[in-house]
Amino acid sequence: MFLVYPAVAAPFVLFPKAGQLVSPDGQWLVRNIEAETASTDFNGTFRSLWLSELRTGRSRKLCDYLGVAAVAWSGNDTLIVTQYVGKKSSRVAVFSVTDPDNTIVLDVPTLSRIVSAEQRARLRENDHIFIEGSRAEPQTLYLRVWGYGKQGSNSFRWQCQYSLRDGNIACADEGLQTRSK
């Protein structure tokens, strides 16, 4: 099976700068909320993304994040959030607007459990690992996974398809495909 990967990613906006993002059908709004903290608390970097249904005004917290989050709608009911966790890593969260209990988070520990042994070694060999969402289809999440470390020869770039149905992942590295569960 040949791994097909889109050349153009969905339009992502960067939070907190964007402030808000409306769904393509105009029914939902994602907005940034700055954390309210006491003057004695550590502050200035903690933010939250909230989802509001515009018709009813109901809102729910999606996630907290540090620094920057890249957010995009995939269709009208799926939200892809890439959270940049410091300077060395990122993770992807997929939120369903209609099913709040159906959230998927893909981070380095999760990938380490589901990729092949060879790919797992690549994750361990590098200390800068980024997982970035590209787009979601009804049953597939498209990802870019890349990393590097102190040893330049250990750097890698993968294009991956994650099955939202069964949790399998297929990643291609330099034109080769590796399937794992």
ROMARLO-155702 format. One record per residue: x negated, y negated, z negated of N, C-alpha, C in turn; residue in three letters. Coordinates in steps of 0.2 Angstrom, whole numbers, padded with zeros to 4 digits, always signed. Layout:
# residues N
XYZXYZXYZAla ...
//
This chain:
# residues 181
-0004+0006+0000+0000+0000+0000-0004-0006+0000Met -0003-0011+0004-0007-0017+0005-0004-0022+0000Phe -0008-0026-0004-0005-0031-0008-0005-0037-0004Leu +0002-0040-0004+0003-0046-0001+0003-0052-0006Val +0000-0057-0005+0000-0063-0010+0001-0069-0006Tyr +0006-0073-0009+0007-0079-0006+0001-0084-0006Pro +0001-0088+0000-0005-0092+0001-0003-0099-0003Ala +0003-0100-0004+0005-0107-0007+0009-0105-0013Val +0007-0108-0019+0011-0107-0025+0017-0111-0026Ala +0021-0109-0030+0027-0113-0032+0025-0120-0034Ala +0029-0125-0034+0027-0132-0036+0027-0132-0044Pro +0021-0133-0047+0020-0133-0054+0020-0140-0056Phe +0022-0142-0062+0021-0149-0065+0017-0148-0071Val +0013-0153-0073+0009-0152-0079+0013-0156-0085Leu +0014-0152-0090+0016-0155-0096+0011-0156-0101Phe +0010-0161-0105+0016-0166-0107+0017-0172-0102Pro +0012-0173-0097+0013-0178-0093+0020-0179-0089Lys +0022-0173-0087+0028-0173-0083+0034-0175-0088Ala +0034-0173-0094+0040-0175-0098+0046-0171-0098Gly +0048-0169-0091+0054-0165-0090+0054-0162-0083Gln +0058-0157-0082+0058-0154-0076+0065-0151-0075Leu +0069-0153-0070+0076-0150-0069+0076-0144-0064Val +0080-0139-0066+0080-0133-0062+0083-0135-0055Ser +0081-0131-0050+0083-0133-0043+0091-0134-0042Pro +0095-0130-0046+0102-0131-0045+0105-0137-0050Asp +0101-0140-0054+0103-0146-0058+0106-0144-0064Gly +0106-0137-0066+0110-0135-0072+0106-0135-0078Gln +0099-0135-0078+0095-0134-0083+0089-0139-0083Trp +0087-0141-0089+0081-0146-0090+0076-0143-0095Leu +0070-0143-0093+0065-0141-0097+0062-0148-0099Val +0060-0149-0106+0058-0155-0108+0052-0154-0113Arg +0048-0159-0114+0042-0159-0119+0045-0162-0125Asn +0043-0159-0131+0044-0162-0137+0038-0163-0141Ile +0036-0168-0143+0030-0169-0147+0031-0167-0154Glu +0027-0163-0157+0028-0161-0164+0028-0167-0169Ala +0033-0167-0174+0033-0172-0179+0029-0169-0185Glu +0024-0173-0187+0020-0170-0193+0019-0176-0198Thr +0018-0174-0204+0016-0178-0209+0009-0181-0208Ala +0008-0187-0210+0002-0191-0209-0004-0187-0212Ser -0003-0182-0216-0008-0178-0219-0010-0172-0215Thr -0005-0170-0211-0006-0164-0207-0010-0165-0201Asp -0013-0160-0198-0017-0160-0192-0012-0161-0186Phe -0013-0166-0182-0008-0167-0177-0011-0170-0171Asn -0007-0171-0166-0010-0174-0159-0010-0169-0154Gly -0010-0163-0155-0011-0158-0149-0005-0153-0149Thr -0001-0153-0154+0005-0148-0154+0011-0150-0151Phe +0013-0147-0146+0019-0149-0142+0024-0143-0141Arg +0030-0144-0139+0035-0138-0138+0038-0140-0131Ser +0040-0134-0128+0044-0135-0122+0051-0132-0124Leu +0056-0136-0123+0063-0135-0124+0067-0134-0118Trp +0072-0130-0118+0077-0129-0112+0083-0131-0114Leu +0087-0135-0110+0093-0138-0111+0098-0136-0105Ser +0104-0134-0107+0109-0133-0102+0113-0140-0101Glu +0112-0143-0096+0115-0150-0095+0122-0150-0096Leu +0126-0145-0094+0133-0145-0094+0136-0145-0101Arg +0133-0141-0106+0135-0140-0112+0131-0144-0117Thr +0125-0146-0116+0120-0149-0120+0117-0145-0125Gly +0118-0138-0125+0115-0133-0129+0107-0133-0127Arg +0103-0132-0132+0096-0132-0131+0093-0126-0135Ser +0087-0124-0133+0083-0119-0137+0076-0120-0135Arg +0072-0119-0140+0065-0119-0140+0062-0114-0136Lys +0058-0115-0131+0055-0110-0127+0048-0108-0130Leu +0044-0112-0131+0037-0111-0134+0034-0117-0137Cys +0029-0116-0141+0024-0121-0143+0018-0120-0138Asp +0014-0126-0137+0008-0125-0133+0003-0131-0136Tyr -0003-0130-0134-0008-0134-0135-0011-0137-0129Leu -0012-0143-0129-0015-0146-0123-0011-0147-0117Gly -0011-0143-0112-0008-0143-0106-0004-0137-0104Val +0002-0137-0101+0006-0132-0099+0008-0133-0092Ala +0007-0129-0087+0009-0129-0080+0016-0125-0080Ala +0021-0129-0077+0028-0126-0078+0031-0127-0071Val +0034-0121-0069+0038-0121-0062+0044-0117-0063Ala +0049-0118-0059+0055-0114-0058+0054-0109-0053Trp +0056-0103-0054+0057-0098-0049+0064-0096-0048Ser +0067-0099-0043+0074-0099-0042+0078-0103-0048Gly +0084-0102-0049+0087-0106-0054+0087-0103-0061Asn +0085-0097-0062+0086-0094-0069+0079-0091-0072Asp +0074-0093-0068+0067-0090-0071+0062-0096-0071Thr +0059-0096-0077+0054-0102-0078+0047-0098-0079Leu +0042-0101-0076+0035-0098-0077+0031-0104-0080Ile +0028-0102-0086+0024-0107-0089+0017-0104-0090Val +0012-0108-0087+0005-0106-0089+0003-0111-0094Thr +0001-0108-0100-0002-0111-0105-0009-0111-0106Gln -0013-0117-0105-0020-0117-0106-0022-0117-0113Tyr -0025-0112-0115-0026-0111-0122-0034-0113-0123Val -0035-0119-0124-0042-0121-0125-0045-0121-0118Gly -0052-0122-0118-0056-0122-0112-0058-0116-0109Lys -0056-0110-0113-0059-0104-0111-0053-0099-0109Lys -0047-0100-0109-0042-0096-0107-0035-0099-0106Ser -0031-0095-0103-0024-0097-0102-0020-0090-0102Ser -0013-0091-0103-0009-0086-0103-0003-0088-0099Arg +0001-0083-0097+0008-0084-0093+0014-0082-0097Val +0019-0086-0098+0025-0084-0101+0031-0084-0095Ala +0035-0079-0095+0041-0080-0090+0047-0080-0095Val +0051-0085-0094+0057-0086-0098+0063-0085-0093Phe +0068-0081-0095+0075-0081-0092+0079-0086-0095Ser +0083-0090-0091+0087-0095-0094+0093-0092-0097Val +0095-0086-0094+0102-0083-0096+0101-0077-0101Thr +0095-0075-0102+0093-0070-0107+0087-0072-0112Asp +0089-0075-0117+0083-0078-0121+0079-0073-0124Pro +0081-0066-0125+0077-0061-0128+0073-0058-0123Asp +0073-0060-0116+0069-0057-0111+0064-0062-0109Asn +0059-0062-0113+0053-0066-0112+0047-0062-0111Thr +0043-0063-0106+0037-0059-0105+0031-0064-0106Ile +0026-0061-0110+0020-0065-0111+0014-0061-0108Val +0010-0063-0104+0004-0060-0101-0002-0064-0103Leu -0006-0061-0108-0012-0064-0110-0018-0059-0110Asp -0024-0060-0112-0029-0056-0111-0028-0049-0115Val -0026-0049-0121-0025-0043-0125-0020-0039-0121Pro -0014-0042-0118-0009-0038-0115-0012-0035-0108Thr -0016-0039-0104-0019-0036-0098-0024-0031-0100Leu -0027-0032-0105-0032-0026-0107-0029-0020-0108Ser -0023-0020-0110-0019-0013-0111-0017-0010-0105Arg -0015-0014-0099-0011-0012-0094-0016-0011-0087Ile -0021-0014-0087-0026-0014-0081-0030-0007-0081Val -0033-0006-0076-0037+0000-0075-0043-0001-0080Ser -0047+0005-0081-0053+0005-0085-0058+0000-0082Ala -0059+0001-0076-0064-0004-0073-0062-0011-0073Glu -0056-0013-0073-0054-0020-0073-0054-0022-0081Gln -0053-0017-0085-0053-0019-0092-0060-0021-0094Arg -0065-0017-0091-0072-0019-0092-0074-0026-0090Ala -0071-0028-0084-0072-0035-0082-0069-0040-0087Arg -0064-0038-0090-0061-0043-0095-0065-0044-0101Leu -0068-0038-0103-0073-0038-0109-0079-0042-0107Arg -0082-0041-0101-0088-0044-0099-0088-0052-0099Glu -0082-0055-0099-0082-0062-0098-0078-0065-0104Asn -0081-0071-0105-0078-0075-0111-0073-0081-0109Asp -0073-0082-0102-0068-0087-0100-0063-0083-0095His -0057-0082-0097-0052-0078-0093-0046-0082-0093Ile -0044-0083-0086-0038-0087-0085-0033-0083-0081Phe -0027-0083-0084-0021-0080-0081-0016-0085-0079Ile -0014-0086-0073-0010-0091-0070-0005-0088-0066Glu +0002-0091-0068+0007-0088-0064+0008-0092-0057Gly +0010-0089-0052+0011-0092-0046+0018-0092-0044Ser +0022-0087-0044+0029-0087-0043+0032-0080-0045Arg +0039-0080-0046+0042-0074-0048+0048-0073-0043Ala +0048-0067-0041+0054-0064-0037+0058-0060-0042Glu +0064-0058-0040+0068-0054-0044+0065-0049-0049Pro +0060-0045-0046+0057-0040-0050+0050-0040-0050Gln +0047-0046-0048+0039-0046-0047+0037-0053-0049Thr +0032-0053-0053+0028-0059-0055+0021-0059-0052Leu +0020-0064-0048+0013-0065-0045+0009-0069-0049Tyr +0003-0067-0050-0002-0070-0054-0009-0071-0051Leu -0013-0076-0053-0020-0076-0052-0023-0075-0058Arg -0028-0070-0058-0032-0069-0064-0039-0070-0062Val -0043-0074-0066-0050-0075-0064-0054-0076-0071Trp -0060-0075-0070-0065-0076-0076-0072-0076-0074Gly -0076-0079-0079-0083-0079-0079-0086-0079-0086Tyr -0092-0078-0086-0095-0078-0092-0102-0080-0092Gly -0107-0079-0097-0114-0081-0097-0117-0078-0091Lys -0115-0072-0089-0119-0068-0083-0114-0070-0077Gln -0117-0074-0072-0113-0075-0066-0111-0069-0062Gly -0115-0064-0063-0113-0058-0059-0106-0054-0061Ser -0104-0056-0067-0098-0053-0070-0092-0057-0068Asn -0092-0063-0064-0086-0066-0063-0082-0062-0058Ser -0075-0064-0058-0071-0060-0054-0065-0065-0053Phe -0061-0063-0047-0055-0066-0045-0050-0061-0043Arg -0044-0060-0046-0039-0055-0044-0033-0059-0042Trp -0029-0056-0038-0023-0058-0036-0018-0052-0038Gln -0013-0053-0042-0010-0048-0045-0002-0048-0044Cys +0001-0042-0045+0008-0042-0045+0010-0038-0051Gln +0014-0041-0055+0016-0038-0061+0024-0036-0060Tyr +0026-0030-0061+0033-0028-0061+0036-0030-0067Ser +0041-0034-0066+0046-0036-0072+0050-0031-0074Leu +0051-0026-0070+0055-0020-0072+0052-0015-0076Arg +0046-0013-0074+0043-0007-0078+0036-0009-0081Asp +0033-0015-0080+0027-0017-0084+0021-0015-0080Gly +0021-0012-0074+0016-0010-0070+0012-0016-0067Asn +0006-0016-0066+0002-0021-0063-0002-0019-0057Ile -0002-0022-0052-0007-0021-0046-0011-0027-0045Ala -0018-0026-0045-0022-0032-0044-0027-0030-0039Cys -0028-0035-0035-0033-0035-0029-0039-0039-0031Ala -0045-0036-0030-0051-0040-0031-0055-0039-0024Asp -0056-0045-0021-0060-0045-0015-0058-0041-0010Glu -0051-0041-0009-0048-0037-0003-0047-0030-0005Gly -0049-0027-0011-0047-0021-0013-0041-0021-0018Leu -0037-0015-0018-0032-0015-0023-0033-0010-0028Gln -0031-0011-0034-0031-0006-0039-0025-0006-0043Thr -0022+0000-0043-0015+0000-0047-0016+0003-0054Arg -0013+0001-0058-0013+0003-0065-0007+0003-0069Ser -0006+0006-0074+0000+0006-0079-0002+0004-0086Lys 
//
